[in-house]
């Protein structure tokens, strides 16, 4: 059953990555502060490749990365995702987010994370969602806790140790 891939929340509009977002996504993904726990800052070419890869995943799977905008504006403040953990097909779906530093600490990650979780449970129809973070990335782990996720333990994903959190559809409480 087809469904709309965009999400609108109280303060945000999430729309799948598109070429029109390249400049803003590059500015975010090339920022060492944003990428501190996510790997090396991206080049222009890597940003373009990433957009193309994400668009393909949307077509194949019906989920992927969203560009995160302040509602009713063209101000890109971050990105959020629902994707297969570590990009492994048939792995559980994970939610994730990243924000431009000026927009961190205002609840946007929690709002986007809740929206991605709801998308997975309600539109994609899964019963289980996880999230992973660098063990030192306390802010992301705090978002996972606010979303009602439970710490499971340390696991290796993306070839690095990660704090692993999860939630089952029946045990969630909407933020």
Secondary structure, 3 states (H helix, E strand, C coil): CCCCCCEECCCEEEEECCHHHHHHHHHHHCCCCCCCCCCCCCCHHHHHHHHHHHHHHHHHHCCCEEEEEECCCCCEEEEEEEEEHHHCCCCCEEEEEEECHHHCCCCHHHHHHHHHHHHHHHHHCCCEEEEEECCCCHHHHHHHHHCCCEEEEEEEECCEEEEEEEEEHHHCCCC
